[in-house]
Amino acid sequence: MVPKIGITIHPGRILLEKYLQPLDLTQAAFAEYIGLDVSTLSAIINGRRDLTPTLIMKLGMALGTGPEFWMSMQSM
């Protein structure tokens, strides 16, 4: 068996660095927009919490990525 080489990046970090920061969105503003508690979003961004199927759907719709994008990262 060949071991996997590389670093796994939590989806929350992708959310922050590739979406929220470039769009100049605060965690509070984005959490309100998608109907999520800001403490839950913060825990996801800080890698302390995984994405749920419901949140995957919300992210896909809100950011125009589709749920598959977030689902594939969650399963890594």
Residue pairs with C-beta under 8 A, 6 or more apart in sequence:
8 76
9 73
10 47
11 44
11 51
11 70
11 73
11 74
12 44
12 45
12 46
12 47
12 49
13 45
13 47
14 73
15 44
15 45
15 59
16 45
19 25
19 63
20 26
20 27
20 30
20 45
25 33
27 38
27 41
27 42
27 45
28 38
30 41
30 62
31 37
31 38
31 40
31 41
32 38
33 62
34 55
34 58
34 59
34 62
35 58
36 55
36 58
40 49
43 49
44 50
44 51
44 55
50 74
51 59
51 70
51 73
51 74
55 70
56 67
56 70
56 71
56 74
57 67
59 65
59 67
59 70
60 66
60 67
60 68
60 69
60 70
